[in-house]
Amino acid sequence: MPVKYVERKYEVGQKYLVDEPLAKHFGKNITISKVEIEYFSSGTDADVYYTVEGNEHEEFGFQVHSIFEQGLKVIPE
């Protein structure tokens, strides 16, 4: 069965709930802090960076179309 990717346009300040049980920040709210201009510029670097609620000083990243991304749930404003 082919994987169906969620297509999103990320912008700084967007908030999501991490709903991927295997993710390091499962169950936490995150805020997008930086988006690379060109996705897939490198096979190993992150495409989108975020901070975790309660720890806004440390930045983490993920690649578009990763398992982590598929587990993000939009938090309504």
Order of alpha helices (4+ residues) and beta strands (2+ residues): beta-beta-beta-beta-alpha-beta
